[in-house]
């Protein structure tokens, strides 16, 4: 069987040719995604480039994922920040959406105006356990419906409010759906129904990109969001299938031009004694998206998080050169550093720092507390200090001359205190052919084959 997978990104369309008889990737290619005209043009260009590399490839099945209409921009509303608001963020991130803002309690007029300015694609409205507080979610529904923007609303809160919410939404001009509560009981999460609704909306939006409906017909399989395909690939490599074991716990980092996505496949249980878990239970498969940490389109906000003087001193490059490179990349996102140049050292140091910050945000936090019985620790989030593998995904990593240095940003620094939850002594792996999304797609049909290919292609580096 021959498969062709296509990943329609906002910038590039990436094709992967797969031969199942040999369990191998026989070729890959990229071309610019042509959103403004027709994405089929970019697909044909990528297919032509693939043919130039490997000859004619008569594939029997076409599997696709896409973020070609841009990320699904979303805001989430919940009742308590540590509970329903966090559950809403979990549901959104795992479905491939980009959460740009989370609100708690009843939103104010100022927050209403802020949502108007954000102009999201989607609002995930949560709040209250089933049978609990319903006044806040009802008040927030009214405020959302009065915002003159064309966003969709997914309500996933207290089921006791469902009838009143339906009345409010029916009187508005919003696209809406009511689904199961993301937190039906205190400290119990149920994100699967909300995640499915978000995925459906994502798919309907990306199909709107010119030409994707034709791709959908060619494929015969559902086009899914690219981040979800990558998440599926990470989970497959970690957990394996019923016939073959995966590699176990891992942390994967996808460093792009606009965002840095972090995926952890781990229960994240405490690795120190005297710990009390705080907040909601963490999912085994977790994705976070840092929309302010990117190597090109969000480079200015990444730079705001970094001490550039220290960066310049560490790599022995004049600070003026650092500022010049940052401006060049911001003005011309397609800029590539010359091999062996000082620009390359700056680029790699910026990438190292982007991963450092993104992984710090993804990992949990230990805090000390004193009790009559002595000192204990609380853990909010995952403890990933014992994770054995850090996997690099994304062009800024796989095209680097020093991918291991960039990935070292994911590791707890020696200067960190003993409570750091970042990986301590991981081994590094690299997705050199950028196949995580491709294998995530293939896993829905032939998971054993996809796992064998991943184990062959995603290799360990020093």
C-alpha positions as CSV (number, residue, x, y, z in Angstrom):
1,X,0.0,0.0,0.0
2,X,1.2,3.5,-0.9
3,X,0.1,6.5,1.1
4,X,0.6,10.2,0.5
5,X,0.1,12.5,3.4
6,X,-0.3,16.3,3.1
7,X,0.1,18.9,5.8
8,X,-1.3,22.2,4.6
9,X,0.4,24.8,6.8
10,X,-0.1,28.5,6.8
11,X,3.3,28.9,5.1
12,X,4.3,25.6,3.6
13,X,2.5,22.5,2.3
14,X,4.5,19.4,3.2
15,X,4.1,16.0,1.5
16,X,5.3,12.6,2.7
17,X,5.3,9.5,0.5
18,X,5.0,6.3,2.5
19,X,5.6,2.7,1.3
20,X,4.1,0.2,3.7
21,X,5.7,-2.9,2.0
22,X,9.1,-1.6,3.3
23,X,7.7,0.4,6.2
24,X,9.5,3.5,5.1
25,X,9.2,7.1,4.1
26,X,10.4,7.1,0.5
27,X,10.4,10.9,0.1
28,X,9.3,14.3,1.3
29,X,8.8,17.7,-0.3
30,X,7.6,21.2,0.5
31,X,6.1,24.1,-1.4
32,X,4.5,27.4,-0.4
33,X,0.9,27.1,0.6
34,X,-1.2,29.1,-1.8
35,X,-4.1,30.2,0.5
36,X,-4.8,33.5,-1.5
37,X,-5.4,31.6,-4.7
38,X,-6.1,27.9,-4.3
39,X,-4.3,25.5,-2.0
40,X,-4.4,23.0,-4.8
41,X,-1.7,25.1,-6.5
42,X,0.7,24.6,-3.6
43,X,-0.2,20.9,-3.4
44,X,0.6,20.4,-7.1
45,X,3.9,22.3,-6.7
46,X,4.9,20.1,-3.7
47,X,3.9,17.0,-5.7
48,X,6.0,18.1,-8.6
49,X,9.0,18.6,-6.3
50,X,8.4,15.1,-4.8
51,X,8.3,13.6,-8.3
52,X,11.6,15.3,-9.2
53,X,13.1,13.6,-6.1
54,X,11.8,10.1,-6.2
55,X,10.1,9.7,-9.6
56,X,6.4,9.1,-10.1
57,X,4.6,8.0,-6.9
58,X,1.3,6.4,-7.6
59,X,-0.3,6.6,-4.2
60,X,-3.5,4.7,-3.3
61,X,-4.6,6.8,-0.3
62,X,-4.3,10.5,0.5
63,X,-4.4,11.6,4.2
64,X,-4.5,15.3,5.1
65,X,-4.2,17.7,7.9
66,X,-4.3,21.5,7.8
67,X,-3.8,24.8,9.6
68,X,-3.9,26.6,6.3
69,X,-6.6,29.0,7.4
70,X,-4.5,30.0,10.3
71,X,-4.8,28.8,13.9
72,X,-8.3,28.7,15.4
73,X,-8.1,31.8,17.7
74,X,-10.0,31.1,20.9
75,X,-10.9,32.6,24.2
76,X,-12.1,30.5,27.2
77,X,-14.4,31.6,30.0
78,X,-14.7,29.7,33.2
79,X,-15.8,30.2,36.8
80,X,-12.6,29.6,38.8
81,X,-9.2,30.1,37.2
82,X,-7.6,27.0,38.8
83,X,-10.5,24.8,37.8
84,X,-13.0,25.3,35.0
85,X,-10.9,27.9,33.2
86,X,-7.9,25.5,33.2
87,X,-10.2,22.6,32.0
88,X,-11.3,24.8,29.1
89,X,-7.7,25.5,28.2
90,X,-6.9,21.8,28.2
91,X,-9.8,21.0,25.9
92,X,-8.8,23.8,23.5
93,X,-5.1,23.0,23.3
94,X,-5.6,19.3,22.8
95,X,-8.0,20.0,19.9
96,X,-5.6,22.2,18.1
97,X,-6.9,25.6,19.0
98,X,-4.8,28.6,20.1
99,X,-6.1,30.0,23.4
100,X,-5.2,33.7,23.4
101,X,-7.0,34.6,26.6
102,X,-8.7,33.0,29.5
103,X,-11.3,34.7,31.7
104,X,-12.7,33.8,35.1
105,X,-15.9,34.6,37.0
106,X,-18.4,37.0,35.5
107,X,-16.7,39.1,32.8
108,X,-16.8,42.9,33.1
109,X,-17.6,45.5,30.4
110,X,-13.8,46.1,30.0
111,X,-13.3,42.3,29.4
112,X,-16.3,42.4,26.9
113,X,-14.5,45.1,25.0
114,X,-11.3,43.2,25.1
115,X,-13.0,40.1,23.5
116,X,-14.4,42.4,20.8
117,X,-10.8,43.6,20.1
118,X,-9.4,40.0,20.1
119,X,-12.1,39.0,17.6
120,X,-11.8,35.3,18.2
121,X,-13.0,32.5,16.0
122,X,-14.4,30.6,19.0
123,X,-15.4,31.2,22.6
124,X,-15.5,28.2,24.9
125,X,-18.0,29.0,27.6
126,X,-17.6,27.0,30.8
127,X,-18.5,27.4,34.5
128,X,-19.9,25.6,37.4
129,X,-20.1,21.9,38.3
130,X,-23.3,20.1,37.3
131,X,-26.0,21.3,39.8
132,X,-23.6,24.1,41.1
133,X,-23.4,27.8,40.3
134,X,-25.2,28.6,37.1
135,X,-25.6,32.4,37.5
136,X,-22.1,33.2,36.2
137,X,-22.3,31.1,33.0
138,X,-25.8,32.6,32.2
139,X,-24.5,36.2,32.8
140,X,-21.5,35.5,30.6
141,X,-23.7,34.0,27.8
142,X,-25.7,37.3,27.7
143,X,-22.6,39.4,27.6
144,X,-21.0,37.3,24.8
145,X,-24.2,37.5,22.7
146,X,-24.1,41.3,22.9
147,X,-20.6,41.4,21.4
148,X,-20.9,42.4,17.8
149,X,-18.4,39.9,16.4
150,X,-19.0,36.7,14.3
151,X,-17.5,34.1,16.7
152,X,-18.9,30.7,17.5
153,X,-19.8,29.7,21.1
154,X,-19.3,26.2,22.6
155,X,-21.0,26.0,26.0
156,X,-19.5,23.3,28.2
157,X,-20.6,24.2,31.7
158,X,-23.2,23.4,34.4
159,X,-25.9,21.2,32.8
160,X,-28.5,22.9,35.0
161,X,-28.1,26.1,32.9
162,X,-28.6,24.4,29.6
163,X,-32.2,25.4,29.0
164,X,-31.6,29.1,29.8
165,X,-28.4,29.1,27.7
166,X,-30.4,27.7,24.8
167,X,-33.0,30.5,25.1
168,X,-30.2,33.1,25.2
169,X,-28.3,31.7,22.2
170,X,-31.4,31.1,20.1
171,X,-32.3,34.8,20.4
172,X,-28.8,35.8,19.1
173,X,-27.2,35.6,15.7
174,X,-24.3,33.5,16.9
175,X,-23.4,30.0,15.8
176,X,-23.6,27.9,19.0
177,X,-23.6,24.5,20.5
178,X,-24.2,23.1,24.0
179,X,-22.1,20.1,25.0
180,X,-21.2,18.2,28.2
181,X,-19.6,20.0,31.1
182,X,-15.8,20.1,31.1
183,X,-15.9,19.7,34.9
184,X,-19.1,17.9,35.9
185,X,-17.8,17.3,39.4
186,X,-15.3,19.1,41.6
187,X,-11.7,18.3,40.4
188,X,-13.0,15.8,37.8
189,X,-12.4,16.8,34.2
190,X,-14.3,15.7,31.1
191,X,-12.7,17.5,28.1
192,X,-13.5,14.9,25.4
193,X,-16.9,16.3,24.3
194,X,-15.7,19.9,24.2
195,X,-12.6,18.8,22.4
196,X,-14.6,17.0,19.7
197,X,-16.8,20.1,19.2
198,X,-13.7,22.3,18.8
199,X,-12.2,19.9,16.3
200,X,-15.4,20.0,14.3
201,X,-15.4,23.8,14.2
202,X,-11.7,23.8,13.3
203,X,-12.3,21.4,10.4
204,X,-15.2,23.5,9.1
205,X,-13.0,26.6,9.2
206,X,-10.0,25.1,7.5
207,X,-12.2,23.6,4.7
208,X,-13.1,27.2,3.9
209,X,-9.6,27.8,2.7
210,X,-9.7,27.9,-1.1
211,X,-9.3,24.4,-2.6
212,X,-9.4,22.4,0.6
213,X,-12.9,21.1,-0.2
214,X,-11.4,19.6,-3.4
215,X,-8.6,18.0,-1.4
216,X,-11.3,16.6,1.0
217,X,-13.0,15.0,-2.0
218,X,-9.8,13.6,-3.4
219,X,-8.9,12.1,0.0
220,X,-12.1,10.6,1.1
221,X,-10.8,10.9,4.7
222,X,-11.6,13.7,7.1
223,X,-9.0,16.5,7.2
224,X,-8.0,17.1,10.8
225,X,-6.1,20.0,12.4
226,X,-2.3,19.7,12.1
227,X,-1.7,20.1,15.9
228,X,-4.1,17.2,16.6
229,X,-2.2,15.1,14.1
230,X,1.1,15.9,15.8
231,X,-0.4,15.1,19.2
232,X,-1.7,11.7,17.9
233,X,1.8,11.0,16.6
234,X,3.4,11.9,19.9
235,X,1.0,9.6,21.7
236,X,1.6,6.7,19.3
237,X,5.4,7.0,19.7
238,X,5.1,7.1,23.5
239,X,2.4,4.5,24.2
240,X,2.7,2.3,21.2
241,X,0.0,-0.1,20.0
242,X,-1.6,-3.2,21.4
243,X,1.0,-5.2,19.3
244,X,4.2,-3.2,19.9
245,X,5.4,-1.0,22.8
246,X,6.3,2.6,22.3
247,X,9.4,4.4,23.8
248,X,7.6,5.6,27.0
249,X,7.4,9.0,28.4
250,X,8.6,11.9,26.2
251,X,8.5,15.6,25.8
252,X,8.3,17.0,22.2
253,X,8.9,20.6,21.2
254,X,7.7,22.0,17.8
255,X,9.5,25.3,17.3
256,X,7.9,27.3,14.5
257,X,7.9,30.8,13.1
258,X,4.8,32.0,14.9
259,X,4.4,29.6,17.9
260,X,6.3,27.1,20.0
261,X,4.1,24.0,20.8
262,X,5.1,21.7,23.6
263,X,3.7,18.1,23.9
264,X,4.2,15.9,27.0
265,X,3.4,12.3,27.1
266,X,3.7,11.4,30.7
267,X,1.5,11.1,33.8
268,X,3.8,13.7,35.4
269,X,3.6,12.3,38.9
270,X,5.8,13.7,41.7
271,X,9.4,12.6,41.9
272,X,10.0,14.0,45.4
273,X,8.5,13.1,48.8
274,X,5.9,14.9,50.9
275,X,4.0,16.3,47.9
276,X,0.3,17.2,47.8
277,X,-1.2,17.6,44.3
278,X,-2.9,21.0,43.6
279,X,-5.4,21.9,41.0
280,X,-6.9,19.7,38.3
281,X,-5.5,16.3,37.3
282,X,-3.2,16.6,34.3
283,X,-3.9,14.5,31.2
284,X,-1.3,12.0,30.1
285,X,-1.2,13.6,26.6
286,X,-0.9,17.4,27.0
287,X,-0.3,20.2,24.5
288,X,0.4,23.8,25.2
289,X,0.8,26.6,22.6
290,X,3.0,29.6,23.2
291,X,1.8,32.2,20.7
292,X,4.4,34.8,21.7
293,X,7.4,32.5,21.2
294,X,8.3,32.1,17.6
295,X,11.4,32.5,15.4
296,X,9.9,34.9,12.9
297,X,6.3,36.2,13.1
298,X,6.4,36.5,16.9
299,X,10.1,37.1,17.3
300,X,9.6,40.6,18.8
301,X,7.6,39.1,21.7
302,X,10.2,36.3,22.2
303,X,12.9,39.0,22.4
304,X,11.0,40.8,25.1
305,X,11.4,37.6,27.3
306,X,15.2,37.4,26.8
307,X,18.1,39.2,28.3
308,X,19.9,40.0,25.0
309,X,23.0,41.3,26.7
310,X,23.5,38.0,28.4
311,X,22.7,36.2,25.2
312,X,25.3,38.2,23.3
313,X,28.0,37.6,26.0
314,X,27.3,33.9,26.1
315,X,27.9,33.4,22.4
316,X,30.6,36.1,22.1
317,X,28.8,38.2,19.5
318,X,28.4,42.0,19.7
319,X,25.0,43.1,20.9
320,X,24.7,45.3,17.8
321,X,24.9,42.2,15.7
322,X,22.1,40.6,17.7
323,X,19.8,43.6,17.2
324,X,20.6,43.6,13.5
325,X,19.8,39.9,13.1
326,X,16.5,40.3,15.0
327,X,15.5,43.2,12.8
328,X,16.4,41.4,9.6
329,X,14.4,38.3,10.6
330,X,11.4,40.4,11.6
331,X,11.4,42.4,8.4
332,X,12.1,39.3,6.2
333,X,10.7,36.1,7.7
334,X,12.2,33.9,5.0
335,X,15.7,34.9,6.0
336,X,18.1,32.0,6.6
337,X,21.4,32.3,8.5
338,X,24.6,31.3,6.6
339,X,26.3,28.2,7.9
340,X,29.0,28.9,10.4
341,X,28.2,32.6,10.7
342,X,27.7,34.6,13.8
343,X,24.1,35.0,12.6
344,X,23.7,31.2,12.9
345,X,24.9,31.4,16.5
346,X,22.4,34.1,17.3
347,X,19.6,32.1,15.6
348,X,20.4,29.0,17.6
349,X,20.7,30.9,20.9
350,X,17.3,32.5,20.3
351,X,15.8,29.0,19.5
352,X,17.4,27.6,22.7
353,X,15.8,30.4,24.7
354,X,12.4,30.0,23.0
355,X,12.4,26.3,24.1
356,X,13.6,27.1,27.6
357,X,10.7,29.5,28.2
358,X,8.1,27.3,26.5
359,X,9.0,24.2,28.5
360,X,9.1,26.2,31.7
361,X,5.5,27.3,31.1
362,X,4.5,23.8,30.2
363,X,5.9,22.0,33.2
364,X,4.4,22.1,36.7
365,X,5.4,24.2,39.6
366,X,6.5,23.0,43.1
367,X,5.9,25.3,46.0
368,X,6.9,24.7,49.6
369,X,4.3,25.0,52.5
370,X,4.7,24.7,56.2
371,X,2.3,22.7,58.3
372,X,2.2,21.6,61.9
373,X,3.7,18.3,60.8
374,X,6.6,20.1,59.0
375,X,7.3,21.3,55.5
376,X,5.5,19.8,52.5
377,X,5.4,20.6,48.8
378,X,2.5,21.3,46.5
379,X,2.7,20.4,42.8
380,X,0.5,22.3,40.3
381,X,0.9,20.7,36.9
382,X,3.2,17.9,35.7
383,X,6.5,16.9,37.1
384,X,8.5,16.0,34.0
385,X,12.0,15.9,35.6
386,X,12.3,12.1,35.0
387,X,11.2,12.1,31.3
388,X,13.8,10.2,29.4
389,X,13.4,11.7,25.9
390,X,13.2,15.2,24.5
391,X,12.2,15.2,20.8
392,X,12.8,18.1,18.4
393,X,10.2,19.0,15.7
394,X,10.1,22.0,13.4
395,X,12.4,23.7,10.9
396,X,14.3,25.9,13.3
397,X,15.5,22.7,15.1
398,X,15.8,20.1,12.4
399,X,17.6,22.4,10.0
400,X,20.1,23.6,12.6
401,X,23.7,22.6,12.7
402,X,23.4,22.2,16.5
403,X,20.0,20.7,17.3
404,X,21.1,19.2,20.6
405,X,22.2,22.7,21.9
406,X,18.8,24.1,21.0
407,X,17.0,21.2,22.7
408,X,19.1,21.7,25.8
409,X,16.8,24.6,26.5
410,X,14.2,22.0,27.6
411,X,16.5,20.8,30.4
412,X,16.5,22.0,34.0
413,X,19.5,24.2,34.5
414,X,22.1,23.3,37.0
415,X,21.5,26.7,38.6
416,X,17.8,25.8,39.1
417,X,16.8,24.8,42.6
418,X,16.0,21.2,43.3
419,X,12.3,21.8,42.7
420,X,12.6,22.3,38.9
421,X,10.1,20.0,37.1
422,X,11.9,20.3,33.7
423,X,13.6,17.1,32.4
424,X,16.9,16.5,34.2
425,X,18.9,14.1,32.1
426,X,17.0,13.4,28.9
427,X,18.3,11.9,25.7
428,X,17.6,13.9,22.5
429,X,15.8,12.7,19.4
430,X,15.1,14.5,16.2
431,X,12.2,14.3,13.7
432,X,14.6,15.0,10.8
433,X,11.9,14.5,8.1
434,X,9.1,16.3,10.0
435,X,6.9,13.2,10.0
436,X,5.0,13.5,13.3
437,X,1.9,14.9,11.6
438,X,2.1,12.4,8.8
439,X,2.4,9.5,11.2
440,X,-0.4,10.9,13.3
441,X,-2.6,10.7,10.2
442,X,-1.4,7.2,9.4
443,X,-2.0,6.0,12.9
444,X,-5.8,6.3,12.4
445,X,-5.6,3.6,9.7
446,X,-2.4,1.6,10.3
447,X,-1.0,2.3,13.8
448,X,1.5,-0.5,13.8
449,X,2.9,0.6,10.5
450,X,3.1,4.2,11.7
451,X,4.9,3.2,14.9
452,X,7.5,1.1,13.0
453,X,8.2,4.0,10.7
454,X,8.5,6.5,13.6
455,X,11.0,4.2,15.4
456,X,13.0,4.0,12.2
457,X,13.0,7.7,11.2
458,X,13.0,9.6,14.5
459,X,16.5,9.1,15.6
460,X,18.6,9.8,18.7
461,X,21.2,12.5,18.5
462,X,24.2,13.5,20.7
